[in-house]
Amino acid sequence: MVDLEYLKKNPIQKFFYRFGNFFRGLPKAFANFFKMIWRGICAFAMRIASVFQEVYRAAKYGDWKTRMSFVVMGFGHITRKQVLRGFVYLLFEVIFILYLTLFGWKYLVKMGSLGDVAMAEEFNEELGIFEYIYYDNSMLILLYSVLTIFFICAFVYMWYQNLRTCNVLQEMEEIGKTLPNTKDAVRSMINEQYYKTLLAVPMLGILVFTIIPIVFMMLIAFTNYDQVHMPPSKLFDWVGTENFETILGGSGVTGPAFAYTFREVLIWTLLWAFFATFTNYILGMLVALLINKKGIRFKKMWRTILIFSVAVPQFVSLLLMSQMLAGEGIVNNLLKSWGWIEESIPFLTDGVAAKITVIVVNIWIGIPFTVLITTGILMNIPADLYESAKIDGASPLRMYMKITLPYMWFVTTPYLINTFVGNINNFNVIFLLTGGNPLSLDLQNAGQTDLLITWLYKLTYNEQNYSFAAVIGIITFVIIAAISLIFYNKSKAVKNEEEFM
Amino acid sequence: MEANKTKKLRSKRRVERTSNAVGYVILTVISIIWIIPYFYLILQSFRGEPGAYTTYLIPKEFTVDNYVKLFTDKSLFNFPRWYANTFITALFVCVIQTVIVLATSFALSRMRFRGRKGLMNLLLVLGMFPGFMSMTAVYFVLKEIGLTQSLVGLILVYVASSAMGYYISKGFFDTIPKSLDEAAKIDGASQHTIFFKIILPLAKPIVVYTVLTAFLAPWGEYMFSSLLMFGDQTKFNVANGLRQMLQRENIAQYFTRFCAGAVLVSVPIAALFIWLQKYYVEGVTGGAVKG
């Protein structure tokens, strides 16, 4: 459809056209995504190929110094002036071999079975009593196996780097270039290779505290690690995709209850994220517009009053609200003493009421934040847009719908996506306000206002049901990834940067 | 004709005046709704009568006992200790996180190297996992090396993954003209010098933003602290500790003290935030908004 045809349509047709377009665009977005993955795989394969090439080169054309580096890492460096670097390689190799033989190996071999005997009763002849002796700890076996696998990968990478740099050094020597010594290496670490210096610690932190734990938890999702399989007294074992089948498909004894809970929690999580994001966004913007309005005085005062509640730590506001809205809290008490109500309003104790309360309180928490963020941007909207709209006789509502919202929508899409994703994982508001309650008999280990993230927390903290918690974590990831992917793609596709310039 | 025009003008002015009046009414109502809970909090913190809830807003008897008892009666809840814990945590997190975030952002923004794009995508994808998911494994590791129930462990957990928050400051670094780097490079400056002598002085707003958010985060964090410090009340942070005062068995006795504690936490934090809010807004709108 060309632009002219599109403009001729009435708003409802336009809406349906865009609606249809969105879904028509979905396959393409997914296709692009998979194309991207495929390209990534290809690039990765090329890298692997070049690794083998480099190793082959070192083996075929390398002199004895280079060939020695196959076994003694860093040998080529030490004999070619790069003493420090060589010793770092060597040290790494020694540590790796010690780790693997003394420690990692015995865990790695048990990774398939996750241990055979957890605990045995044995007779202690010296004391004349039976004792419990602990043998295999499935959790530690899995944890150290993952650690060992990462260590092995790191070693292979270092070994390859060692050969590659050896090749370079040998080549430089052959064509008679002066070899860079240790001092040059240090200098390059604060210059051309400065990024390595900068990123070393941050990436180590991410590797140890994010990547390895995530891999570990993804593996846990395929085991039966829960309260009845708790090391060190019990073993847990691989169960394949059983947990996913239980939670998603409702198979097994506890399956239907878990599947039902998952559905309910998921629907509420998405509803919550939607309402929490857009009520705050739209209402906050309206308040900001009101304060910005020509003729309203004491702008700074109004703003400061609102900003005050952003400044107070959120947990204080939330705990305070949970107390004020309690059954015997001040709000109910005051309403009763004024004779407005007879019975307490179950703000936090009735399922539906609690959901509404949570969203309303979140509006109370969130509006000042939106005001703070949007005030500056609102002032940037070219005033002549409004002027000409006014001359054409547009009402304030129309101007808001046709100028303010589209402009803000255009400028703040990334912020909105971040907020939406943040709300899916908004632990604090739910947990400190309602604790996920009220409880319901139909829901497995979850209350009626629980989000996926608070359910995950409860499964971990209260139930020690780690395998299900891991499944929930993975599902949350998939949902967030899908949403981000679709919206980022959409926002790029509709990006028409000239529109407001 | 002339009379008609002034009439029109006058009626227009009247419309404007009423719309402004409505605006003032709405703003006043909004302000009251936003201020009243904090007003209530402060009033309750000075309340002399015992018990959790009252049926009236203004206390009958004012006292500073609740504040005094927070610091003297440490039999069940050690508030000064929580305060110190949180402050120490915030201080360390603030320094380490700022260094990590700025270093990562500089490397990703000003330098070009192989795998840069891949690294950025990796960090983006990792950020989509719920942070709590990896916590179970981290907890086991920390337990193995004896760092649960310790502030060192908590600080490690807070700062270890902070490189994933590079996004905002990288966005800011991207806006600094590349020609500055090039000029400095011609004069023989190393990347290290460029970072410290050129980029950092120009990036003051984002440095303040990073420091501010890093310092504020531990004051309201509940999730990780509650898991890591489980069973040792002396290591709690304020959020975790104050929530204990509201548990069913404590609330009757401790509600007013909770209010006093909340005031003591809120006042310095709110003051700090309001003082530096300009940088906060600049940071959030600069990084998360394209404009």
Contacts between the chains, C-beta under 8 A, distances in Angstrom:
chain1	res1	chain2	res2	distance
A	139	B	140	6.3
A	140	B	144	7.6
A	143	B	137	6.9
A	143	B	140	6.0
A	143	B	141	7.0
A	143	B	144	8.0
A	187	B	190	7.7
A	190	B	190	5.2
A	190	B	191	6.6
A	190	B	192	4.0
A	191	B	190	4.3
A	191	B	191	5.3
A	191	B	192	7.1
A	192	B	191	7.5
A	194	B	107	7.3
A	194	B	111	6.6
A	194	B	190	7.3
A	194	B	191	3.7
A	194	B	192	5.9
A	194	B	195	7.5
A	195	B	107	4.0
A	195	B	111	4.4
A	195	B	113	5.4
A	195	B	191	8.0
A	198	B	103	4.1
A	198	B	104	6.9
A	198	B	106	6.2
A	198	B	107	4.2
A	198	B	195	8.0
A	199	B	103	7.2
A	199	B	104	6.4
A	199	B	107	5.1
A	199	B	119	8.0
A	199	B	163	8.0
A	201	B	100	6.8
A	201	B	103	7.7
A	202	B	100	4.8
A	202	B	103	6.3
A	202	B	104	4.8
A	202	B	162	7.6
A	202	B	163	3.6
A	203	B	163	6.9
A	205	B	100	7.1
A	205	B	159	7.0
A	205	B	160	3.9
A	205	B	161	6.4
A	205	B	162	7.5
A	205	B	163	6.6
A	206	B	123	7.4
A	206	B	126	7.0
A	206	B	160	7.2
A	206	B	161	5.7
A	206	B	163	5.6
A	206	B	164	6.9
A	208	B	141	8.0
A	208	B	160	6.7
A	209	B	134	7.1
A	209	B	138	5.8
A	209	B	156	7.2
A	209	B	157	6.9
A	209	B	160	3.5
A	209	B	161	5.4
A	210	B	126	5.6
A	210	B	129	7.8
A	210	B	134	5.7
A	210	B	160	7.3
A	210	B	161	4.8
A	210	B	164	7.4
A	211	B	126	6.9
A	212	B	137	7.2
A	213	B	133	7.8
A	213	B	134	3.4
A	213	B	135	7.5
A	213	B	136	7.5
A	213	B	137	3.5
A	213	B	138	5.1
A	213	B	141	7.6
A	214	B	126	7.2
A	214	B	129	5.6
A	214	B	133	6.7
A	214	B	134	5.1
A	214	B	137	7.8
A	216	B	134	8.0
A	216	B	137	4.2
A	217	B	133	5.4
A	217	B	134	6.2
A	217	B	136	6.2
A	217	B	137	5.6
A	220	B	136	7.5
A	220	B	137	7.8
A	287	B	30	6.5
A	290	B	23	5.6
A	290	B	26	6.4
A	290	B	27	6.5
A	291	B	27	7.0
A	293	B	20	7.7
A	293	B	23	6.0
A	295	B	16	6.3
A	295	B	19	7.9
A	295	B	20	4.7
A	295	B	23	7.7
A	296	B	20	6.4
A	296	B	23	5.3
A	296	B	24	7.2
A	296	B	27	7.3
A	302	B	27	5.3
A	302	B	31	6.6
A	304	B	274	7.4
A	305	B	31	4.7
A	305	B	34	6.1
A	305	B	35	6.1
A	306	B	30	7.7
A	306	B	31	7.7
A	306	B	34	6.0
A	307	B	274	6.4
A	307	B	277	6.2
A	308	B	34	7.5
A	308	B	35	7.5
A	308	B	38	7.2
A	308	B	270	6.5
A	308	B	274	7.2
A	309	B	34	5.4
A	309	B	38	7.2
A	310	B	273	7.0
A	311	B	266	8.0
A	311	B	269	6.9
A	311	B	270	3.7
A	311	B	271	7.8
A	311	B	272	8.0
A	311	B	273	3.8
A	311	B	274	5.2
A	311	B	277	7.5
A	312	B	38	6.8
A	312	B	266	4.5
A	312	B	269	7.1
A	312	B	270	5.1
A	313	B	216	7.5
A	313	B	219	5.0
A	313	B	220	4.3
A	313	B	239	7.4
A	313	B	265	6.2
A	313	B	266	6.2
A	313	B	269	5.4
A	314	B	220	5.0
A	315	B	220	4.6
A	315	B	222	6.1
A	315	B	239	4.3
A	315	B	242	7.6
A	315	B	243	7.6
A	316	B	41	7.6
A	316	B	220	8.0
A	316	B	242	7.8
A	316	B	262	4.5
A	316	B	265	6.4
A	316	B	266	5.3
A	317	B	37	7.2
A	319	B	242	6.7
A	319	B	243	6.3
A	319	B	246	6.2
A	319	B	258	7.5
A	319	B	262	7.3
A	320	B	37	5.7
A	320	B	38	7.9
A	320	B	40	7.7
A	320	B	41	5.5
A	320	B	262	6.8
A	321	B	37	6.7
A	322	B	246	7.7
A	323	B	52	7.8
A	323	B	53	7.9
A	323	B	246	6.6
A	323	B	255	7.1
A	324	B	37	6.3
A	324	B	40	6.8
A	326	B	53	7.3
A	328	B	52	7.4
A	328	B	53	4.8
A	329	B	53	5.8
A	330	B	40	6.4
A	330	B	53	6.3
A	330	B	54	7.0
A	330	B	57	7.0
A	333	B	53	6.2
A	333	B	54	7.0
A	333	B	55	4.3
A	333	B	56	7.9
A	334	B	55	7.3
A	334	B	56	7.8
A	334	B	57	6.8
A	336	B	55	7.4
A	337	B	55	5.2
A	337	B	56	7.3
A	364	B	33	7.2
A	364	B	34	7.2
A	368	B	34	6.9
A	372	B	277	7.2
A	372	B	280	7.7
A	372	B	281	5.8
A	373	B	281	6.7
A	373	B	284	5.8
A	373	B	285	5.9
A	373	B	289	7.9
A	375	B	281	8.0
A	376	B	281	6.4
A	376	B	285	6.1
A	377	B	285	6.5
A	377	B	289	6.8
A	377	B	291	6.6
A	380	B	291	7.0
A	411	B	289	5.8
A	411	B	290	6.5
A	411	B	291	5.0
A	412	B	288	7.9
A	412	B	289	5.3
A	413	B	290	7.7
A	414	B	288	5.5
A	414	B	289	6.5
A	414	B	290	6.3
A	415	B	284	7.7
A	415	B	285	8.0
A	415	B	288	4.3
A	415	B	289	5.1
A	418	B	288	5.7
A	421	B	128	7.5
A	425	B	130	5.5
A	425	B	131	7.5
A	427	B	132	7.3
A	427	B	222	7.5
A	427	B	223	5.2
A	428	B	220	7.0
A	428	B	222	6.3
A	428	B	223	7.7
A	431	B	222	6.9
A	431	B	223	7.5
A	432	B	222	6.6
A	432	B	243	7.1
A	452	B	130	7.7
A	453	B	130	5.5
A	453	B	132	6.4
A	456	B	130	6.4
A	456	B	132	5.9
A	456	B	133	6.8
A	457	B	132	5.9
A	457	B	223	6.6
A	460	B	132	7.3
A	460	B	135	7.5
A	460	B	136	5.7
A	460	B	227	7.5
A	461	B	226	7.5
A	461	B	227	6.2
A	461	B	230	7.9
A	466	B	136	5.7
A	469	B	133	7.5
A	469	B	136	6.8
A	470	B	133	6.9
A	470	B	136	7.6
A	473	B	129	6.7
A	473	B	130	5.4
A	473	B	132	7.5
A	473	B	133	3.3
A	474	B	133	7.9
A	476	B	129	7.7
A	476	B	130	5.0
A	476	B	133	7.6
A	477	B	128	5.4
A	477	B	129	4.8
A	477	B	130	7.0
A	477	B	133	7.7
A	480	B	128	4.5
A	481	B	125	7.1
A	481	B	128	5.0
A	484	B	128	6.6
